[in-house]
């Protein structure tokens, strides 16, 4: 697997992060300004994004907003006033995603070898 995260710190400027209030923009074709990285947003929530292009394959993108719940189809900040999710926690989640998908990549060929293309 190629390098997924930038060689330097993948922290992103919160001004370039996609606020949860604009999450429907992910349905639009193309890319947002910052596709890979992490930050603590001005409201204290955490944000991480991961783009994994796969040459000759399917691209994987994920986003995670920490500190929010979706209630009645709207994002609601659940953090107490003044609370902030530490950037180290958000980075840890991003690194975890990278490792999980690397593991998934190693397991999928075994699943197809055992079950073929008819997994049910």
MARTI-95875 format. One record per residue: residue number from 0; x, y negated, z of N, C-alpha, C in turn; residue in three letters; chain. Coordinates in Angstrom, 1 decimal. Last residue first. Example, Ala and Ser with C-alpha at 12.3 -4.5 7.8 and 13.67 -1.06 7.14 Angstrom:
2
n: 1 | nu: 12.8 | nv: 2.2 | nw: 7.1 | cau: 13.7 | cav: 1.1 | caw: 7.1 | cu: 12.9 | cv: 0.0 | cw: 7.9 | res: SER | chain: A
n: 0 | nu: 13.2 | nv: 5.7 | nw: 7.8 | cau: 12.3 | cav: 4.5 | caw: 7.8 | cu: 13.2 | cv: 3.3 | cw: 7.8 | res: ALA | chain: A
end
This chain:
120
n: 119 | nu: -23.1 | nv: 14.3 | nw: 0.6 | cau: -24.5 | cav: 14.0 | caw: 1.0 | cu: -24.7 | cv: 14.3 | cw: 2.5 | res: UNK | chain: A
n: 118 | nu: -21.0 | nv: 13.8 | nw: -2.1 | cau: -21.1 | cav: 13.8 | caw: -0.6 | cu: -22.5 | cv: 13.4 | cw: -0.2 | res: UNK | chain: A
n: 117 | nu: -19.9 | nv: 14.7 | nw: -4.7 | cau: -21.3 | cav: 14.9 | caw: -4.2 | cu: -21.4 | cv: 15.0 | cw: -2.7 | res: UNK | chain: A
n: 116 | nu: -17.4 | nv: 14.8 | nw: -5.7 | cau: -18.1 | cav: 13.5 | caw: -5.8 | cu: -19.6 | cv: 13.6 | cw: -5.3 | res: UNK | chain: A
n: 115 | nu: -15.7 | nv: 16.8 | nw: -3.3 | cau: -16.0 | cav: 16.4 | caw: -4.6 | cu: -16.7 | cv: 15.0 | cw: -4.6 | res: UNK | chain: A
n: 114 | nu: -15.1 | nv: 17.6 | nw: -0.7 | cau: -16.5 | cav: 17.6 | caw: -1.1 | cu: -16.8 | cv: 17.2 | cw: -2.5 | res: UNK | chain: A
n: 113 | nu: -12.2 | nv: 17.8 | nw: -0.6 | cau: -13.1 | cav: 18.7 | caw: 0.1 | cu: -14.5 | cv: 18.8 | cw: -0.4 | res: UNK | chain: A
n: 112 | nu: -11.3 | nv: 15.7 | nw: -2.2 | cau: -10.8 | cav: 17.0 | caw: -2.4 | cu: -11.7 | cv: 18.1 | cw: -1.8 | res: UNK | chain: A
n: 111 | nu: -12.7 | nv: 13.5 | nw: -1.0 | cau: -13.1 | cav: 13.9 | caw: -2.3 | cu: -12.5 | cv: 15.3 | cw: -2.7 | res: UNK | chain: A
n: 110 | nu: -11.3 | nv: 13.5 | nw: 1.5 | cau: -12.8 | cav: 13.7 | caw: 1.5 | cu: -13.2 | cv: 14.2 | cw: 0.1 | res: UNK | chain: A
n: 109 | nu: -8.7 | nv: 13.0 | nw: 0.7 | cau: -9.0 | cav: 14.3 | caw: 1.3 | cu: -10.5 | cv: 14.6 | cw: 1.3 | res: UNK | chain: A
n: 108 | nu: -9.0 | nv: 10.4 | nw: -0.3 | cau: -8.6 | cav: 11.5 | caw: -1.2 | cu: -8.9 | cv: 12.9 | cw: -0.6 | res: UNK | chain: A
n: 107 | nu: -9.7 | nv: 9.0 | nw: 2.2 | cau: -10.7 | cav: 9.2 | caw: 1.1 | cu: -10.2 | cv: 10.3 | cw: 0.1 | res: UNK | chain: A
n: 106 | nu: -7.5 | nv: 8.6 | nw: 3.9 | cau: -8.5 | cav: 9.7 | caw: 4.2 | cu: -9.4 | cv: 10.0 | cw: 3.0 | res: UNK | chain: A
n: 105 | nu: -6.0 | nv: 6.4 | nw: 3.2 | cau: -5.4 | cav: 7.7 | caw: 3.2 | cu: -6.3 | cv: 8.9 | cw: 3.4 | res: UNK | chain: A
n: 104 | nu: -7.9 | nv: 4.4 | nw: 3.3 | cau: -7.3 | cav: 4.7 | caw: 2.0 | cu: -6.6 | cv: 6.1 | cw: 2.0 | res: UNK | chain: A
n: 103 | nu: -8.3 | nv: 4.4 | nw: 6.1 | cau: -9.4 | cav: 4.8 | caw: 5.2 | cu: -8.8 | cv: 5.2 | cw: 3.8 | res: UNK | chain: A
n: 102 | nu: -5.8 | nv: 3.3 | nw: 6.9 | cau: -6.2 | cav: 4.6 | caw: 7.2 | cu: -7.3 | cv: 5.2 | cw: 6.3 | res: UNK | chain: A
n: 101 | nu: -6.2 | nv: 0.7 | nw: 5.7 | cau: -5.0 | cav: 1.6 | caw: 5.3 | cu: -5.3 | cv: 3.0 | cw: 5.7 | res: UNK | chain: A
n: 100 | nu: -8.4 | nv: -0.1 | nw: 7.2 | cau: -8.5 | cav: 0.2 | caw: 5.7 | cu: -7.3 | cv: 0.9 | cw: 5.1 | res: UNK | chain: A
n: 99 | nu: -7.2 | nv: -0.3 | nw: 9.7 | cau: -8.3 | cav: 0.6 | caw: 9.5 | cu: -8.5 | cv: 0.9 | cw: 8.0 | res: UNK | chain: A
n: 98 | nu: -5.2 | nv: -2.3 | nw: 9.3 | cau: -4.8 | cav: -0.9 | caw: 9.7 | cu: -5.9 | cv: 0.1 | cw: 9.4 | res: UNK | chain: A
n: 97 | nu: -6.9 | nv: -4.5 | nw: 8.7 | cau: -5.8 | cav: -4.1 | caw: 7.8 | cu: -5.4 | cv: -2.6 | cw: 8.0 | res: UNK | chain: A
n: 96 | nu: -8.3 | nv: -4.7 | nw: 11.1 | cau: -9.0 | cav: -4.4 | caw: 9.8 | cu: -8.0 | cv: -3.9 | cw: 8.8 | res: UNK | chain: A
n: 95 | nu: -6.3 | nv: -5.4 | nw: 12.9 | cau: -7.0 | cav: -4.1 | caw: 13.1 | cu: -7.7 | cv: -3.7 | cw: 11.8 | res: UNK | chain: A
n: 94 | nu: -5.6 | nv: -8.0 | nw: 12.0 | cau: -4.6 | cav: -6.9 | caw: 11.9 | cu: -5.3 | cv: -5.5 | cw: 12.0 | res: UNK | chain: A
n: 93 | nu: -8.0 | nv: -9.2 | nw: 12.7 | cau: -7.6 | cav: -9.2 | caw: 11.3 | cu: -6.6 | cv: -8.1 | cw: 11.1 | res: UNK | chain: A
n: 92 | nu: -8.0 | nv: -8.9 | nw: 15.5 | cau: -9.1 | cav: -8.3 | caw: 14.7 | cu: -8.7 | cv: -8.2 | cw: 13.2 | res: UNK | chain: A
n: 91 | nu: -5.7 | nv: -10.4 | nw: 16.1 | cau: -5.8 | cav: -9.0 | caw: 16.4 | cu: -6.9 | cv: -8.3 | cw: 15.6 | res: UNK | chain: A
n: 90 | nu: -6.6 | nv: -13.0 | nw: 15.4 | cau: -5.5 | cav: -12.4 | caw: 14.6 | cu: -5.5 | cv: -10.9 | cw: 14.9 | res: UNK | chain: A
n: 89 | nu: -8.5 | nv: -13.4 | nw: 17.4 | cau: -8.9 | cav: -13.3 | caw: 16.0 | cu: -7.9 | cv: -12.7 | cw: 15.1 | res: UNK | chain: A
n: 88 | nu: -6.8 | nv: -13.3 | nw: 19.6 | cau: -7.9 | cav: -12.4 | caw: 19.5 | cu: -8.3 | cv: -12.2 | cw: 18.1 | res: UNK | chain: A
n: 87 | nu: -5.2 | nv: -15.5 | nw: 19.1 | cau: -4.6 | cav: -14.2 | caw: 19.2 | cu: -5.6 | cv: -13.1 | cw: 19.1 | res: UNK | chain: A
n: 86 | nu: -6.9 | nv: -17.7 | nw: 19.3 | cau: -6.5 | cav: -17.3 | caw: 18.0 | cu: -5.8 | cv: -15.9 | cw: 18.0 | res: UNK | chain: A
n: 85 | nu: -9.6 | nv: -17.3 | nw: 21.7 | cau: -8.2 | cav: -17.5 | caw: 21.4 | cu: -7.8 | cv: -17.0 | cw: 20.0 | res: UNK | chain: A
n: 84 | nu: -12.6 | nv: -18.9 | nw: 21.5 | cau: -12.0 | cav: -17.6 | caw: 21.3 | cu: -10.5 | cv: -17.8 | cw: 20.9 | res: UNK | chain: A
n: 83 | nu: -13.6 | nv: -21.1 | nw: 24.1 | cau: -12.9 | cav: -20.9 | caw: 22.8 | cu: -12.4 | cv: -19.5 | cw: 22.7 | res: UNK | chain: A
n: 82 | nu: -16.1 | nv: -23.0 | nw: 25.8 | cau: -15.4 | cav: -21.8 | caw: 25.6 | cu: -14.8 | cv: -21.8 | cw: 24.2 | res: UNK | chain: A
n: 81 | nu: -17.7 | nv: -25.3 | nw: 25.9 | cau: -16.3 | cav: -25.5 | caw: 26.2 | cu: -15.5 | cv: -24.2 | cw: 26.0 | res: UNK | chain: A
n: 80 | nu: -20.6 | nv: -23.5 | nw: 26.7 | cau: -20.0 | cav: -24.8 | caw: 26.3 | cu: -18.6 | cv: -24.9 | cw: 26.8 | res: UNK | chain: A
n: 79 | nu: -20.3 | nv: -20.0 | nw: 25.7 | cau: -20.7 | cav: -21.0 | caw: 26.7 | cu: -20.0 | cv: -22.4 | cw: 26.3 | res: UNK | chain: A
n: 78 | nu: -21.3 | nv: -18.7 | nw: 22.5 | cau: -20.2 | cav: -19.1 | caw: 23.5 | cu: -20.8 | cv: -20.1 | cw: 24.5 | res: UNK | chain: A
n: 77 | nu: -23.0 | nv: -18.3 | nw: 20.5 | cau: -23.3 | cav: -17.6 | caw: 21.8 | cu: -22.3 | cv: -18.0 | cw: 22.8 | res: UNK | chain: A
n: 76 | nu: -24.5 | nv: -19.9 | nw: 17.9 | cau: -23.3 | cav: -19.8 | caw: 18.7 | cu: -23.7 | cv: -19.3 | cw: 20.0 | res: UNK | chain: A
n: 75 | nu: -26.4 | nv: -18.4 | nw: 15.4 | cau: -26.5 | cav: -19.1 | caw: 16.7 | cu: -25.2 | cv: -18.8 | cw: 17.5 | res: UNK | chain: A
n: 74 | nu: -27.5 | nv: -18.3 | nw: 12.1 | cau: -26.4 | cav: -18.1 | caw: 13.0 | cu: -26.6 | cv: -19.0 | cw: 14.3 | res: UNK | chain: A
n: 73 | nu: -30.7 | nv: -16.9 | nw: 11.4 | cau: -29.9 | cav: -18.0 | caw: 11.5 | cu: -28.7 | cv: -17.8 | cw: 12.4 | res: UNK | chain: A
n: 72 | nu: -32.6 | nv: -14.9 | nw: 11.4 | cau: -31.9 | cav: -15.1 | caw: 10.2 | cu: -31.0 | cv: -16.3 | cw: 10.2 | res: UNK | chain: A
n: 71 | nu: -33.3 | nv: -14.7 | nw: 14.1 | cau: -34.3 | cav: -15.2 | caw: 13.2 | cu: -33.6 | cv: -15.6 | cw: 11.9 | res: UNK | chain: A
n: 70 | nu: -29.9 | nv: -14.8 | nw: 14.8 | cau: -31.2 | cav: -14.7 | caw: 15.4 | cu: -32.2 | cv: -15.4 | cw: 14.4 | res: UNK | chain: A
n: 69 | nu: -26.8 | nv: -13.5 | nw: 14.9 | cau: -27.8 | cav: -13.9 | caw: 13.9 | cu: -29.2 | cv: -13.7 | cw: 14.6 | res: UNK | chain: A
n: 68 | nu: -24.2 | nv: -14.9 | nw: 16.9 | cau: -25.2 | cav: -13.9 | caw: 16.7 | cu: -26.2 | cv: -14.4 | cw: 15.6 | res: UNK | chain: A
n: 67 | nu: -20.7 | nv: -15.6 | nw: 17.4 | cau: -22.1 | cav: -15.9 | caw: 16.8 | cu: -22.9 | cv: -14.7 | cw: 16.8 | res: UNK | chain: A
n: 66 | nu: -18.2 | nv: -14.9 | nw: 18.0 | cau: -18.9 | cav: -15.8 | caw: 18.9 | cu: -20.3 | cv: -16.2 | cw: 18.5 | res: UNK | chain: A
n: 65 | nu: -16.6 | nv: -14.7 | nw: 15.0 | cau: -16.7 | cav: -14.2 | caw: 16.3 | cu: -17.3 | cv: -15.3 | cw: 17.2 | res: UNK | chain: A
n: 64 | nu: -17.1 | nv: -13.7 | nw: 11.8 | cau: -17.3 | cav: -14.9 | caw: 12.6 | cu: -17.5 | cv: -14.4 | cw: 14.1 | res: UNK | chain: A
n: 63 | nu: -15.4 | nv: -12.3 | nw: 9.2 | cau: -16.0 | cav: -12.1 | caw: 10.5 | cu: -16.0 | cv: -13.4 | cw: 11.3 | res: UNK | chain: A
n: 62 | nu: -15.3 | nv: -10.9 | nw: 6.0 | cau: -15.3 | cav: -12.1 | caw: 6.8 | cu: -15.9 | cv: -11.7 | cw: 8.1 | res: UNK | chain: A
n: 61 | nu: -13.6 | nv: -9.2 | nw: 3.3 | cau: -14.4 | cav: -9.2 | caw: 4.5 | cu: -14.3 | cv: -10.5 | cw: 5.2 | res: UNK | chain: A
n: 60 | nu: -13.2 | nv: -7.5 | nw: 0.2 | cau: -13.2 | cav: -8.8 | caw: 1.0 | cu: -14.1 | cv: -8.6 | cw: 2.2 | res: UNK | chain: A
n: 59 | nu: -11.5 | nv: -5.6 | nw: -2.2 | cau: -12.2 | cav: -5.6 | caw: -0.9 | cu: -12.1 | cv: -6.9 | cw: -0.2 | res: UNK | chain: A
n: 58 | nu: -11.9 | nv: -4.6 | nw: -5.5 | cau: -11.4 | cav: -5.6 | caw: -4.6 | cu: -12.2 | cv: -5.4 | cw: -3.3 | res: UNK | chain: A
n: 57 | nu: -11.2 | nv: -1.5 | nw: -7.0 | cau: -12.2 | cav: -2.4 | caw: -6.5 | cu: -11.6 | cv: -3.3 | cw: -5.5 | res: UNK | chain: A
n: 56 | nu: -8.6 | nv: -1.3 | nw: -9.5 | cau: -9.6 | cav: -0.7 | caw: -8.6 | cu: -10.6 | cv: -1.7 | cw: -8.2 | res: UNK | chain: A
n: 55 | nu: -6.4 | nv: -2.3 | nw: -10.8 | cau: -7.1 | cav: -1.2 | caw: -11.4 | cu: -8.2 | cv: -0.6 | cw: -10.6 | res: UNK | chain: A
n: 54 | nu: -5.2 | nv: -3.4 | nw: -7.7 | cau: -4.9 | cav: -3.3 | caw: -9.2 | cu: -5.6 | cv: -2.1 | cw: -9.8 | res: UNK | chain: A
n: 53 | nu: -7.1 | nv: -4.8 | nw: -5.4 | cau: -6.7 | cav: -3.4 | caw: -5.8 | cu: -6.4 | cv: -3.4 | cw: -7.3 | res: UNK | chain: A
n: 52 | nu: -6.9 | nv: -7.3 | nw: -3.0 | cau: -7.1 | cav: -6.9 | caw: -4.4 | cu: -6.5 | cv: -5.6 | cw: -4.6 | res: UNK | chain: A
n: 51 | nu: -8.3 | nv: -8.0 | nw: -0.2 | cau: -7.4 | cav: -7.0 | caw: -0.6 | cu: -7.7 | cv: -6.6 | cw: -2.0 | res: UNK | chain: A
n: 50 | nu: -8.8 | nv: -10.6 | nw: 2.1 | cau: -8.9 | cav: -10.2 | caw: 0.7 | cu: -7.9 | cv: -9.2 | cw: 0.3 | res: UNK | chain: A
n: 49 | nu: -10.3 | nv: -11.6 | nw: 5.0 | cau: -9.3 | cav: -10.7 | caw: 4.4 | cu: -9.7 | cv: -10.4 | cw: 3.0 | res: UNK | chain: A
n: 48 | nu: -10.7 | nv: -13.8 | nw: 7.7 | cau: -11.1 | cav: -13.4 | caw: 6.3 | cu: -10.0 | cv: -12.5 | cw: 5.8 | res: UNK | chain: A
n: 47 | nu: -12.2 | nv: -14.9 | nw: 10.7 | cau: -11.1 | cav: -14.2 | caw: 10.0 | cu: -11.6 | cv: -13.8 | cw: 8.6 | res: UNK | chain: A
n: 46 | nu: -12.8 | nv: -17.1 | nw: 13.4 | cau: -13.1 | cav: -16.8 | caw: 12.0 | cu: -11.9 | cv: -16.0 | cw: 11.4 | res: UNK | chain: A
n: 45 | nu: -14.4 | nv: -17.9 | nw: 16.5 | cau: -13.3 | cav: -17.3 | caw: 15.7 | cu: -13.7 | cv: -17.0 | cw: 14.3 | res: UNK | chain: A
n: 44 | nu: -15.6 | nv: -20.9 | nw: 18.0 | cau: -15.8 | cav: -19.6 | caw: 17.5 | cu: -14.5 | cv: -19.2 | cw: 16.7 | res: UNK | chain: A
n: 43 | nu: -15.2 | nv: -23.5 | nw: 18.7 | cau: -14.7 | cav: -22.5 | caw: 19.6 | cu: -14.8 | cv: -21.1 | cw: 19.1 | res: UNK | chain: A
n: 42 | nu: -15.9 | nv: -25.4 | nw: 16.8 | cau: -16.9 | cav: -25.1 | caw: 17.8 | cu: -16.5 | cv: -24.0 | cw: 18.8 | res: UNK | chain: A
n: 41 | nu: -13.6 | nv: -25.4 | nw: 15.1 | cau: -13.8 | cav: -26.5 | caw: 16.1 | cu: -14.9 | cv: -26.3 | cw: 17.1 | res: UNK | chain: A
n: 40 | nu: -12.3 | nv: -22.0 | nw: 15.2 | cau: -13.1 | cav: -23.1 | caw: 14.6 | cu: -13.3 | cv: -24.2 | cw: 15.6 | res: UNK | chain: A
n: 39 | nu: -9.3 | nv: -20.5 | nw: 15.0 | cau: -10.4 | cav: -20.8 | caw: 15.9 | cu: -11.0 | cv: -22.1 | cw: 15.3 | res: UNK | chain: A
n: 38 | nu: -8.5 | nv: -18.2 | nw: 12.3 | cau: -8.4 | cav: -19.5 | caw: 13.0 | cu: -9.5 | cv: -19.5 | cw: 14.1 | res: UNK | chain: A
n: 37 | nu: -6.9 | nv: -16.4 | nw: 9.6 | cau: -7.7 | cav: -16.5 | caw: 10.8 | cu: -7.5 | cv: -17.9 | cw: 11.4 | res: UNK | chain: A
n: 36 | nu: -6.8 | nv: -14.9 | nw: 6.2 | cau: -6.3 | cav: -15.6 | caw: 7.4 | cu: -7.2 | cv: -15.6 | cw: 8.6 | res: UNK | chain: A
n: 35 | nu: -7.7 | nv: -15.2 | nw: 2.9 | cau: -7.1 | cav: -14.4 | caw: 3.9 | cu: -6.5 | cv: -15.3 | cw: 5.0 | res: UNK | chain: A
n: 34 | nu: -9.0 | nv: -17.2 | nw: 1.4 | cau: -9.5 | cav: -15.9 | caw: 1.3 | cu: -8.9 | cv: -14.9 | cw: 2.4 | res: UNK | chain: A
n: 33 | nu: -10.0 | nv: -20.4 | nw: 1.2 | cau: -9.1 | cav: -19.6 | caw: 2.0 | cu: -9.6 | cv: -18.2 | cw: 2.1 | res: UNK | chain: A
n: 32 | nu: -12.0 | nv: -21.3 | nw: -0.7 | cau: -10.6 | cav: -21.8 | caw: -0.6 | cu: -9.6 | cv: -21.0 | cw: 0.1 | res: UNK | chain: A
n: 31 | nu: -13.6 | nv: -18.4 | nw: -2.3 | cau: -13.6 | cav: -19.6 | caw: -1.5 | cu: -12.2 | cv: -20.1 | cw: -1.3 | res: UNK | chain: A
n: 30 | nu: -14.2 | nv: -17.3 | nw: -5.7 | cau: -13.5 | cav: -17.2 | caw: -4.4 | cu: -13.7 | cv: -18.5 | cw: -3.6 | res: UNK | chain: A
n: 29 | nu: -16.8 | nv: -15.8 | nw: -7.7 | cau: -15.5 | cav: -16.5 | caw: -7.5 | cu: -15.0 | cv: -16.4 | cw: -6.0 | res: UNK | chain: A
n: 28 | nu: -20.3 | nv: -16.2 | nw: -7.3 | cau: -19.2 | cav: -15.6 | caw: -8.0 | cu: -17.9 | cv: -16.4 | cw: -7.7 | res: UNK | chain: A
n: 27 | nu: -22.0 | nv: -16.3 | nw: -4.2 | cau: -21.6 | cav: -16.9 | caw: -5.4 | cu: -20.4 | cv: -16.2 | cw: -6.0 | res: UNK | chain: A
n: 26 | nu: -22.2 | nv: -15.2 | nw: -1.7 | cau: -23.0 | cav: -14.5 | caw: -2.8 | cu: -22.6 | cv: -15.1 | cw: -4.1 | res: UNK | chain: A
n: 25 | nu: -20.9 | nv: -16.9 | nw: 0.0 | cau: -20.2 | cav: -15.6 | caw: -0.4 | cu: -20.9 | cv: -14.9 | cw: -1.5 | res: UNK | chain: A
n: 24 | nu: -22.6 | nv: -18.8 | nw: 0.6 | cau: -21.7 | cav: -19.1 | caw: -0.5 | cu: -20.9 | cv: -17.8 | cw: -0.9 | res: UNK | chain: A
n: 23 | nu: -23.8 | nv: -18.0 | nw: 2.9 | cau: -24.5 | cav: -17.6 | caw: 1.7 | cu: -23.6 | cv: -17.9 | cw: 0.4 | res: UNK | chain: A
n: 22 | nu: -22.4 | nv: -19.3 | nw: 5.0 | cau: -22.1 | cav: -17.9 | caw: 4.6 | cu: -22.7 | cv: -17.5 | cw: 3.3 | res: UNK | chain: A
n: 21 | nu: -22.4 | nv: -21.8 | nw: 6.1 | cau: -22.3 | cav: -21.7 | caw: 4.6 | cu: -22.1 | cv: -20.3 | cw: 4.1 | res: UNK | chain: A
n: 20 | nu: -22.3 | nv: -21.4 | nw: 8.8 | cau: -23.5 | cav: -22.0 | caw: 8.3 | cu: -23.6 | cv: -22.0 | cw: 6.7 | res: UNK | chain: A
n: 19 | nu: -19.8 | nv: -20.5 | nw: 9.2 | cau: -20.9 | cav: -19.5 | caw: 9.2 | cu: -22.2 | cv: -20.1 | cw: 8.6 | res: UNK | chain: A
n: 18 | nu: -17.4 | nv: -22.0 | nw: 7.2 | cau: -18.2 | cav: -22.0 | caw: 8.3 | cu: -19.4 | cv: -21.1 | cw: 8.2 | res: UNK | chain: A
n: 17 | nu: -14.4 | nv: -20.9 | nw: 5.9 | cau: -15.9 | cav: -20.9 | caw: 5.6 | cu: -16.7 | cv: -20.9 | cw: 6.8 | res: UNK | chain: A
n: 16 | nu: -11.5 | nv: -22.9 | nw: 6.3 | cau: -12.3 | cav: -21.7 | caw: 6.6 | cu: -13.8 | cv: -21.9 | cw: 6.2 | res: UNK | chain: A
n: 15 | nu: -10.3 | nv: -25.3 | nw: 6.1 | cau: -10.4 | cav: -24.5 | caw: 4.9 | cu: -11.2 | cv: -23.2 | cw: 5.1 | res: UNK | chain: A
n: 14 | nu: -10.3 | nv: -26.3 | nw: 8.6 | cau: -11.0 | cav: -27.1 | caw: 7.6 | cu: -11.1 | cv: -26.3 | cw: 6.3 | res: UNK | chain: A
n: 13 | nu: -8.6 | nv: -24.6 | nw: 10.0 | cau: -10.0 | cav: -24.4 | caw: 10.1 | cu: -10.8 | cv: -25.2 | cw: 9.1 | res: UNK | chain: A
n: 12 | nu: -6.0 | nv: -23.2 | nw: 8.2 | cau: -6.5 | cav: -24.5 | caw: 8.7 | cu: -8.0 | cv: -24.3 | cw: 8.8 | res: UNK | chain: A
n: 11 | nu: -4.9 | nv: -20.0 | nw: 9.3 | cau: -5.5 | cav: -20.9 | caw: 8.3 | cu: -5.9 | cv: -22.2 | cw: 9.0 | res: UNK | chain: A
n: 10 | nu: -2.3 | nv: -17.7 | nw: 9.8 | cau: -3.2 | cav: -18.7 | caw: 10.4 | cu: -3.7 | cv: -19.6 | cw: 9.3 | res: UNK | chain: A
n: 9 | nu: -0.5 | nv: -15.7 | nw: 9.0 | cau: -1.7 | cav: -15.9 | caw: 8.2 | cu: -2.7 | cv: -16.9 | cw: 8.8 | res: UNK | chain: A
n: 8 | nu: 3.0 | nv: -16.4 | nw: 9.0 | cau: 1.8 | cav: -16.3 | caw: 9.9 | cu: 0.5 | cv: -16.6 | cw: 9.0 | res: UNK | chain: A
n: 7 | nu: 4.4 | nv: -14.8 | nw: 6.1 | cau: 4.5 | cav: -15.7 | caw: 7.3 | cu: 3.2 | cv: -15.5 | cw: 8.1 | res: UNK | chain: A
n: 6 | nu: 3.6 | nv: -13.0 | nw: 4.3 | cau: 4.8 | cav: -12.6 | caw: 5.1 | cu: 4.9 | cv: -13.5 | cw: 6.3 | res: UNK | chain: A
n: 5 | nu: 0.0 | nv: -12.4 | nw: 4.4 | cau: 1.2 | cav: -13.1 | caw: 3.9 | cu: 2.3 | cv: -12.8 | cw: 4.8 | res: UNK | chain: A
n: 4 | nu: -1.3 | nv: -9.0 | nw: 4.3 | cau: -1.2 | cav: -10.3 | caw: 4.9 | cu: 0.0 | cv: -11.1 | cw: 4.4 | res: UNK | chain: A
n: 3 | nu: -0.6 | nv: -6.9 | nw: 2.6 | cau: -1.9 | cav: -7.5 | caw: 2.6 | cu: -1.9 | cv: -8.9 | cw: 3.2 | res: UNK | chain: A
n: 2 | nu: 1.7 | nv: -5.4 | nw: 0.5 | cau: 1.5 | cav: -6.2 | caw: 1.7 | cu: 0.2 | cv: -6.9 | cw: 1.6 | res: UNK | chain: A
n: 1 | nu: 0.5 | nv: -2.2 | nw: -0.8 | cau: 1.3 | cav: -3.5 | caw: -0.8 | cu: 1.0 | cv: -4.3 | cw: 0.4 | res: UNK | chain: A
n: 0 | nu: 0.8 | nv: 1.2 | nw: 0.0 | cau: 0.0 | cav: 0.0 | caw: 0.0 | cu: 0.9 | cv: -1.2 | cw: 0.0 | res: UNK | chain: A
end
